[in-house]
């Protein structure tokens, strides 16, 4: 085996048994078999029948659990599902070992085609944001709206805290780190993850920390854990070098779906300065800036993100505000008529929406008070992005904590794929 090859990963049917993945109250898990992959799908029954479907895509090192808080907030607005990408969460590795963004996007497309749920309200965080951008660009028929939380799109200047993620793509680096960190406890790794991903790690409850430690212990028992991280980091770097129609920024310009962009002022993995560039690249976009949030705003401030998404739906005529007449539900997700009141001023993020009650048009921006001057402007010429290198990062962990990166790349399609399902439910 050459020095650039990764260790053999056992077939799914011979993988060791590990602890069951956590299923929150009211959630359900099911396993969906598709050609070459098996996906675990987390769902929460909607508050009522007839709500439009939504699909949530996590970042690198993360899982569908990263969306549980936002899924709960939006259960009155959408019929939500969150998928574990191949090799992450409770989904086994892909049969062909392909962890490129092309492959991840293809998995999402195949699932949507097989399930018949499209078009969906598509959500993506970090790596999942890059995957979702590609899906929306190549299969606009599958996407109603696009919500991107700290999407891992190419940057000219990379934050120092994101560099370890890029290093994971180099041959031998992951194996070296695994040896150096073999004595680290799950608690140490989780604290490292939270310090990297949260704007304020103190916001994590003791119960949330305990659940994160349990999940870290579970994933460290998986023989393909480091393989999935390394190959995905490599896919990230490869994706950022693509030019022409496959460049992520070029694909962002092709997205037709109304887009909500969410950026955190304390994000150590995706540059806050990229928010304005993204708002210009996506043709029908609005921007939610949260100065106190980190890389996972949907976990840190789910009510605020839910409010912004609700306003996006109002602008499309899909929802009504509380107090308005009509057959659609009220903005947000707590219950058909109370989200607007409950979430209205409760950003909890150090900022208040300017014009949060207005219906914003294409290119308008939600700005958090006191933030706008800190976002560095970046030019966004139509063709400039294809030559950009750089690396962002993802939901999971820094290389120093046990995982890594963000992403970008291409997608295939997947029509007519059959699905085989098995399921379990939370209590």
Secondary structure, DSSP 8 states (H G I E B T S, - for coil): --TTS------GGG----------TTEEEEEEEETTEEEEEEEE--SSTT-EEEEEE--TT--GGGGHHHHHHTTTTEEEEEEE-TTSTT----TT---SHHHHHHHHHHHHHHHT--SEEEEEETHHHHHHHHHHHH-GGGEEEEEEES-----SS--GGGHHHHHTTSTTHHHHHHHHTTT--HHHHHHHHHHHH-S-GGGS-HHHHHHHHHHHHHHHT-TTHHHHHHHHHHHHHHHHT--GGGSHHHHHHH--SEEEEEEETT-SSS-TTHHHHHHHHSTTEEEEEETT--S-HHHH-HHHHHHHHHHHHHHHTSSB-TT--SSS-BSSSSSTTTHHHHHTT---SS--BSSTTS---TT--B-BTTTGGGS------TTGGGG-----B-SS--TTTT--B----------S---EEEEEE--
